[in-house]
């Protein structure tokens, strides 16, 4: 499999879909016998996640896939993700937050099927975080955890952009606690509806 440089988000989605299909059969079509080995799979993923577009396309496809391939990431997948720690860490932490908050939204709308899909993304992301063991993940998870509680800090804009309310920020906080071993029994804080009295209405100019 050839990964174009640069790769667009849409191309990365299509490439990941093809890659996952071929991973399930143990082959990478159009490549030599040597490249169809697990090393070839890892190299293809490593090339994808070198760029933000490639990594975003990979994760949105891999984490939401209907099959079971993403439930138990292979050693080759983990090693490929470890090769781009900054990009991968940022997206893993944000995916954990977004899938956790989205499950709340779906349950408010009585859409349990969609909520379970978000739960699956959250669980897959959690497992990847545990497996990649990237120090950068811990650093960013701590920063997002702080922002979820205080409404300030590094991820203030991220949380406001998505309009997360107090309940959603609490769920994000709890999800992050589960991947931060130093906070195994942290009590839930009181999270104000609008931290720092800042509006979160995204419909205004």
N, C-alpha and C positions, 0 to 999 in steps of 0.2 A: 504494500500500500504506500502510495506517495502522498505526503502531506504538503500542500502548496505553501509557499512563503511569499507574502503573508496569507493567512487563512482567514476567511470571514466567519462570522458567527454561524451563518446559515450553512456554509461549507463544513464547518466543524460538526454541526448536528448530523448532517448527512454522512460524513465520514465515520462518526462514532456509531451511527446506526449500522453501517456496513461492517465496521470493525467488530461490533458486538455479535452480529449475526455470524461472522466468520470465526469468532472466538468460540462460539457454541459448537461449531463443527470441527474446531481445531485446525482451521486453515485460514490463510490469507490469500485470497485469489489473486492470480496474476504475478505472484512473487516466486522466487526460487524456493527450492525445498528448504534451504537453510533459513530463509526469512519466514517460513511458516512455523518455525519453532516458537516456543514461548518468548524467547528473546526478541523475535520479530514483533510480537504483540506489544511487548514492553516498549520497544523503540518507537512504534507508531504512536502510542499514548504519550510517551515522553515528548515527542515532537509536537503533538497537539497542545499540551499544557504549557509549552514554553511561552505562549502568548496569551493575553487575556481573552481575546476572541475565541481562540482554540480551547482554552480551559473552560470558559463559560459554556461553549457548545458541548464539550465533553460531559461536564457535570449535569447539565440540564437533561441530557439524553440518558446518561448512565444511571443517575439517581432516580429518574422517573420511569425507567424501563419496566415493562410488564413481566418480563422473565425473572428468573431467580439468580442470574449471573451476578448482579450487583449486591445480592444479599451476603455473599461471602467473597470478598475481593481476593484475587490471587496474589501471590508474591510479586509477580511481574507488574501488576497494576499498582501495587503499593510502592514498589521501587521506582516506577515511572513518575508517580506523583511526588515522591521525595526529591526528585531531580530539579523541581522548580518550587522551592519552599515558599517564596514570597507570594507568588500568584496563587498557588494551591491553598495556602493557609488562609488568605483573605476570603477566597470563595467558599471554603469549607465552613468557616465561622459564619459568614453571611447566610449560607444555605441552611445551616442549623437554625439560625434565628428566624429566617423567613418561613421555613416549613413549619416551625413550631407555632408561629403567629397565624399562619394561614389555616392551620387546623382549627384554631379558635373561630376564625371567620366562617369556615364551612359549617361548623356545628351551630353557630348562631343562625345560619340559614337553613338548618335542618337537612344538610346534605352530608349524611354520614359516609357515603361512598367516597366523596371527594376528600373528606376529613381523614379517612383511612389512608388515602393516597398520600396526603401530606405527612401523616404519621410514619408511613413507610419511608419517605424521603428523609425524615428526621432520624429514624433509626439507622438507615444506611449511612447517613452523614456522620452520625455518632460513631459508628463502627470504623469508618475511614479515619476519623480523627484519632481514635484510639490506636489504630494500626500504623498510621504514618509516623506518629511520635515526633512531630516537628516542634521544636521550641517556639517557632514563630506562631504556631496555632495557639499555644498557651498565652503568649504575649497579647495577641489580638482578642482572644476570648476574654481575658481579664479586662481589656479596654472596653469591649462591647458590654460586658457584664456591668461595669461601672456606669456606662451611659444608660443602660436599661433601668438602673436604679435611680440615678440622679437627673437624668435628662440632659446632662452636660457631657463634656469630654469629646473624645475622638469620633465617636459614632453618633453624636447628637443629630447631625444632618441626615445621616442614614435613617435613623428612627423617625425623624420628622417627615422625611420624604415619603415614607411608606404610611405615615399617619397612624402608627401603632398607639393604641390607648393603654391605660394602666393594666388591664387584664393581660393584654398581649405582651407588654413589656415584662410582666411578672412571669409569664410562661417562658419567655426568652431567657430571663434570669435563671429560672430553674433548669432549663435545658443546658445552659452553659455551666452551671454548677456541677452537673453530672459528668462533664468532661474535664473538670478542674479538680484534681485529687486533693488539693489543699482545702477545698470547701465541701467535704462530704455531708456535713450536717448543718449547713448554714441556715439559720432561720429566715423566713420570708420577710423582707422589709415592707414598710408601708410605702407604696409607690403612688405619688400624686397623679391625678388625671392628666394635668398639663404641667410638667416640671418647669420651674423657672417662669411660670405664668406665660409661657410662649404658646401662641396659637398653632394648631396643627391642621388647620383647614387648608387642604391642598387645592380647593376650587377657586380660591381668590387669586388675584394677580399679584 
